[in-house]
Amino acid sequence: MNEKMLKLGNNRSIIRELFEFSKQKKAELGDDKVFDFSLGNPSVPPADCVNETLIDLLKNEDPCYVHGYTSAPGDVEVRNAIANDLNSRYGTSYDASMIYMTCGAAASLCITIRALIENSTDEILAVAPFFPEYRVFAEAAGATFKVVPADLKSFEINFDELVKIINPNTKGIIINSPNNPSGVVYSKNSLMKLAELLSEKQKEYNHPIYIICDEPYREIAYDNIEVPHIPSLYNNTIICYSYSKSLSLPGERIGYILTPNTLDDYKNIYAACLGAGRAYGYVCAPSIFQKLIAKCANQTSNMSAYAENRDILYNGLTKIGFECVYPQGAFYLFVKSPEKDSMSFMEKAKKYNLIIVPSNSFGVDGYVRLSYCVSKDTIVNSLPAFAELMKEYK
């Protein structure tokens, strides 16, 4: 068997390990006694259109239509609905021929990276902190994965480090904004600076360098902050999107790849994505949820609960004495560990039934991630436990 795959199968991500640990503790102590901030599992219900559309599809449509195969890249009506939604938001001219329906953002990323990688010397960069599975996706596609160290002051792109790392083997850079785990939204100025740098390097190296946008949190932004549409700033941009967060559908695995017409050679990039999806067996995303998206593409769940949770948790922890990165989007709080070893801090937190994720796998040392897509009661009731935990460091 493949030893690398065996190792991945026997060693789940730390996030999943903590989620399973939390379930065991809840079975022992009760749900209200365990404060699980491990998994980014939306806690607000799906948008109203979700259940309404599902009921309508099941009651009034031919079951063979609802549950049958679609075209390999997805139902054309669905893809047109997504293109029209994007065009209405960003003033673009996308159409169905640029959109490939996928089983969520993870499949989108795997397909996109595989479509771009030609050999093992090709490099995919990620800006720390980053979602840990990027490394798995890139290496599985045959790429070399490299990390741009974090800017620990702003948690935006660390250009001083990026210019050291980028080289003729760089094929693409993954951008995740709003960011998991920091909650930071990359500013338009920062993204324009990135576009300028990559444009210069493309000319110098005489080949394209792609921005691969991982955008499942695009609709979760606070305080009227702008989340820039990166293809409008840089031509060679590919969007990987999921409705897991915007419609609260994480378990349904529905998303898409956008290869916009601003891309150099966009038709062949799209074809390469179709080929990669075929090679992976990722053809025909779940039919019923494709058809749901056709009706709900311009809808979102009510995100106001996340904003309230952010304020309660951020204000509560900073009042206790924790140092936190202020989240501008997504639903994560990145908290500086009171000790250098965030794994040790995580273990101490367990004594108070606080389940928090150490930052090591995110490419940063000395922090923990808290997912605040939980009930308001969980956050409020956890604050005394955090206060007790902090006493160990005072």
Buried (B, 14 or more C-beta within 10 A) or exposed (E): EEEEEEEBEEEEBBBEEBBEBBBEBBEEEEEEEBBBBBBBBBBBEBBEBBEEBBEBBEEEEEEEEBBEEBBBBBBBBBBBBBBBBBEEEBEBEBBBBBBBBBBBBBBBBBBBBBBBBEEEEBBBBBBBBBBBBBBBBBBBBBBBBBBBBBBBEBBBBBBEBBEEBBEEBBBBBBBBBBBBBBBBBBBBEBBBBBBEBBBEBBEEBEEBBBBBBBBBBBBBBBEEEEBBBBBBBBBBBBBBBBBBBBBBBBEBBBBBBBBBBBBEEBEEBBEBBBEBBEEBEBBBBBBBBBBBBBBBBEBBBEBEBBBEBBBBBBEBBEEBEBEBBBBBBBBBBBBBBBEEEBBEBBEBBBEBBBBBBBBBBBBBBBBBBBBBBBBBEBBEEBBEBBBEBBEEEE
